[in-house]
Amino acid sequence: RLDDRAWQALRQVVDALQSGEIAPPDPQPATKPVHVLGAAAAGLPLNAVADPDETTHVPSKYADASRFRVVRARGDSMEPRIHSGDIVVAAIDTPPEPGQIALVRLAGLADDEYVIKRVTLENGRYILRSDNHTYPPMTYAPEDVRACEAVRDVFPRK
């Protein structure tokens, strides 16, 4: 229960908001446009073909392309956490904790491939697991994994 002083302070804040003396906080963080690197498989590996014109808005803290990769998820293997079309932000050169979701760059025959999976190391091999249990785990030798970077945020498709 609020005492008289607390009610008085609350009333002052409400009055200041209503008069425009102070502005309410912006519910949306500042965003900046960034280029989407390409698609990353949330399913079977696929080549990450970038559309040079595709951009999206992410919070400013993720807009530094030297620190973060921004990709669009394709597939349903990481549902219910990540859906096809969601924007995924990964921290460059930041390995995931065991079992954490990561953006994994795989060596492909024609080009590098990316997948979004939960990653663990077992017996010196990378085990990539989906949240959707209809997909079996995938196992890769270290030489087939070009990068394994911790996912920092996911933004739903619009």
C-alpha positions as CSV (number, residue, x, y, z in Angstrom):
1,R,0.0,0.0,0.0
2,L,1.4,3.4,-1.0
3,D,1.7,6.1,1.7
4,D,0.8,9.8,1.0
5,R,4.4,10.7,-0.1
6,A,4.5,7.9,-2.7
7,W,1.0,8.9,-4.0
8,Q,2.2,12.5,-4.3
9,A,5.3,11.5,-6.2
10,L,3.3,9.2,-8.5
11,R,0.8,12.1,-9.2
12,Q,3.7,14.4,-10.1
13,V,5.1,11.9,-12.7
14,V,1.6,11.4,-14.2
15,D,1.0,15.2,-14.4
16,A,4.4,15.7,-16.0
17,L,3.7,13.0,-18.6
18,Q,0.3,14.4,-19.4
19,S,1.6,18.0,-19.7
20,G,4.4,16.9,-22.0
21,E,7.0,18.1,-19.6
22,I,8.6,14.7,-19.8
23,A,8.2,12.2,-22.6
24,P,7.4,8.5,-22.1
25,P,10.3,6.2,-23.0
26,D,10.4,5.1,-26.7
27,P,9.0,1.5,-26.7
28,Q,11.1,0.7,-29.8
29,P,14.9,0.7,-29.5
30,A,16.8,2.7,-32.1
31,T,17.3,0.5,-35.2
32,K,19.5,0.8,-38.2
33,P,19.3,-0.9,-41.6
34,V,21.7,-3.7,-42.3
35,H,22.3,-6.0,-45.3
36,V,21.1,-9.5,-44.9
37,L,24.1,-11.8,-45.6
38,G,21.8,-14.5,-47.1
39,A,19.8,-17.5,-46.0
40,A,20.8,-20.0,-43.4
41,A,19.2,-23.3,-43.2
42,A,17.0,-24.1,-40.3
43,G,16.7,-27.6,-41.9
44,L,19.2,-29.2,-44.2
45,P,22.3,-27.2,-45.2
46,L,21.9,-24.8,-48.1
47,N,24.1,-22.4,-49.9
48,A,23.7,-18.9,-48.5
49,V,22.9,-16.9,-51.6
50,A,22.8,-13.3,-50.7
51,D,20.5,-10.8,-52.3
52,P,22.6,-7.7,-52.4
53,D,19.5,-5.5,-52.2
54,E,18.0,-7.2,-49.1
55,T,18.1,-5.2,-46.0
56,T,16.3,-5.3,-42.7
57,H,16.3,-3.2,-39.5
58,V,17.9,-4.5,-36.4
59,P,18.7,-2.7,-33.1
60,S,21.6,-0.4,-33.4
61,K,23.8,-2.6,-31.2
62,Y,23.7,-5.3,-34.0
63,A,24.4,-2.9,-36.9
64,D,28.2,-3.3,-36.9
65,A,28.9,-5.8,-39.8
66,S,32.4,-6.4,-38.4
67,R,30.9,-7.8,-35.2
68,F,27.6,-9.4,-36.3
69,R,26.2,-11.5,-39.1
70,V,22.6,-11.1,-40.1
71,V,20.9,-13.9,-41.9
72,R,17.4,-15.0,-42.8
73,A,16.3,-18.5,-41.5
74,R,15.0,-20.9,-44.0
75,G,13.2,-24.1,-42.9
76,D,11.4,-25.5,-39.9
77,S,14.1,-27.5,-38.0
78,M,14.5,-24.9,-35.3
79,E,10.8,-24.4,-34.6
80,P,9.3,-23.4,-32.2
81,R,12.2,-21.0,-31.4
82,I,13.2,-19.9,-34.9
83,H,10.7,-19.9,-37.9
84,S,11.4,-19.8,-41.6
85,G,11.8,-16.1,-42.6
86,D,13.0,-14.9,-39.1
87,I,16.1,-12.7,-39.0
88,V,18.9,-14.2,-37.0
89,V,21.9,-12.3,-35.6
90,A,25.1,-14.1,-34.7
91,A,28.2,-12.7,-33.1
92,I,31.3,-13.0,-35.3
93,D,34.1,-15.0,-33.7
94,T,32.1,-15.8,-30.6
95,P,31.7,-19.5,-30.0
96,P,28.5,-20.8,-28.5
97,E,28.2,-22.4,-25.2
98,P,27.5,-26.2,-25.4
99,G,23.9,-26.6,-26.5
100,Q,23.4,-23.0,-27.5
101,I,22.0,-22.0,-30.9
102,A,24.7,-21.1,-33.4
103,L,25.2,-20.0,-37.0
104,V,27.5,-22.6,-38.4
105,R,29.4,-22.1,-41.6
106,L,30.1,-25.4,-43.3
107,A,32.4,-26.2,-46.2
108,G,30.3,-27.1,-49.2
109,L,31.2,-28.5,-52.5
110,A,30.6,-25.3,-54.5
111,D,30.5,-22.7,-51.7
112,D,30.1,-22.3,-48.0
113,E,26.9,-23.4,-46.4
114,Y,25.2,-22.1,-43.3
115,V,23.0,-23.8,-40.8
116,I,21.3,-22.7,-37.6
117,K,21.5,-25.4,-35.0
118,R,22.2,-26.2,-31.3
119,V,25.9,-27.1,-31.2
120,T,27.9,-29.5,-29.0
121,L,31.3,-31.0,-29.4
122,E,31.5,-34.8,-28.8
123,N,34.6,-36.9,-29.3
124,G,36.2,-34.0,-31.3
125,R,33.3,-33.7,-33.7
126,Y,30.6,-31.1,-34.1
127,I,27.1,-32.4,-33.3
128,L,24.4,-30.1,-34.8
129,R,20.9,-30.6,-33.4
130,S,17.5,-29.2,-34.3
131,D,14.8,-28.1,-31.9
132,N,12.3,-29.8,-34.2
133,H,13.0,-33.5,-33.3
134,T,11.8,-34.8,-36.7
135,Y,15.3,-33.8,-37.9
136,P,18.2,-36.1,-37.0
137,P,21.4,-34.7,-35.6
138,M,24.2,-33.9,-38.1
139,T,27.8,-34.7,-37.3
140,Y,30.8,-32.8,-38.8
141,A,34.6,-33.1,-38.6
142,P,36.3,-30.0,-37.4
143,E,37.8,-29.4,-40.9
144,D,34.3,-29.2,-42.3
145,V,33.3,-26.4,-39.9
146,R,34.5,-23.0,-41.1
147,A,32.9,-21.0,-38.3
148,C,30.6,-21.6,-35.4
149,E,29.2,-18.3,-34.0
150,A,26.7,-17.8,-31.1
151,V,23.3,-16.6,-32.0
152,R,22.6,-13.4,-30.1
153,D,19.1,-12.6,-31.2
154,V,16.1,-13.6,-33.4
155,F,13.6,-11.2,-34.9
156,P,10.3,-12.6,-36.2
157,R,9.6,-12.3,-39.9
158,K,7.4,-9.4,-40.8
